[in-house]
Amino acid sequence: MKLYQVVLKDILRRKRRVLYAILGVVIGTMTVVSILTVSAAGQARITNQLEKYGANLTVLPAVKTIDTGLGDLSLGTVNLGDNYISEDKLPVIRQLTDARIREYLKDVPQTGNIATVAPKLFINAEIKGASVVAVGIDPEEQFKVNTWWQVATGEYLGTGDQVLLGSVAATSLKLNPGDTIQLNNRTLTVTGILAETGASDDYQVFVPLATLQEAFNKQGLVSSIDIRALCNGCPVEIIAGTLNQNISGVRAVAVKQIANSEMGMLERINKFMLALAGVSLIVGGFGVFNTLLTSINERLKDIGIMRAVGASRGQIIKALIYEAIVLGIAGGLSGYGAGTLLAYAIGPLIFEGTTISFVAMYLPLSIGVAMLISLLATLYPAMQATRVKVADSFRAL
């Protein structure tokens, strides 16, 4: 009879003891898998939420405000500097931003555009006798930044003499897709109306940048530039510093407060949960260790017979390692399933609205962790088994 057959028969004979050992492995792997699954779902949710915040970097004109006065008498404030940014600076802004991202992320393409750069021009205008804010945009780039935009009726903004209305602006002006408006004596056609966003977008009208510049004689000028870096973890503060140092007349501001708050919270929760996982692994390991050590004391007779018929110490260690492998595989598979089910139960409690899903890559990880627990817990009992003398084992009969 081969050694692995002996091990399997021995396992089947000691079902309850083996079940206890597997349970110890399951507890450890279940905790690890559930924590990793919930953490992955939480990160996905936060990343999705951060996508809705739009630009994570804003470039504004470098306007300074100084107080004026005479003695204790205040005469108000004066703004110094241009209120616009020259479009000539857009290629430099893109080049510096993309270069910084490439330094941070080594696996991004070395050619082509990476960051989304969306210039905007704000103009106070009048439509049908009502004062409105007309915003000149690059339709394609702005849609990449404002990922929450949805067109309720009509079509999205194209090029030429077109206009896209916010929901409140369309209602107030009583306009529908296909209607025409006069914007500083230029006729524009309404292409669509945005769905309500709950932000200032609802009150604005959006026009292709070149069209608005021509209508108000602002060729080559923009009011601000929205930049969305490739990733939420990109060093936007460093990018902002680079732009401020290398481009005169602009002030780059990193929008990181919300991201830092959300990610900081997730990091603290992950550390706490991983600490719990570590404790569970230790408890599970001691459970397996205790079970295997007790099993050896109960099997002195069997070990003695194996030694009496010629089994070497190496073969006895192999038999126990084979048993540990069986425990690891069974515990890893069960721990993965139990951990995923636990994640389904606790995930929505930790991150409201989180969608939990099976993560296939955690299955080999679960089995690997279970095997590690089993093998480490088997090490000392296996060494003890090799010290069992034949005479001692027969005295246990």
Secondary structure, DSSP 8 states (H G I E B T S, - for coil): --HHHHHHHHHHHTHHHHHHHHHHHHHHHHHHHHHHHHHHHHHHHHHHHHHTT--SEEEEE--EEEEEEETTEEEEEEEES-SSEEGGGHHHHHHHHHHHHHHH-TTS-SSS--SEEEEEEEEEEEETTEEEEEEEE-HHHHHHH-TT--EEEE----SSSEEEE-HHHHHHHT--TT-EEEETTEEEEEEEEE---SSGGGGEEEEEHHHHHHHTT-TTEESEEEEE-SSTTS-HHHHHHHHHHHSTTEEEEE--HHHHHHHHHHHHHHHHHHHHHHHHHHHHHHHHHHHHHHHHHHTHHHHHHHHHTT--HHHHHHHHHHHHHHHHHHHHHHHHHHHHHHHHHHHHHHSTT------TTHHHHHHHHHHHHHHHHHHHHHHHHHT--HHHHHHT-
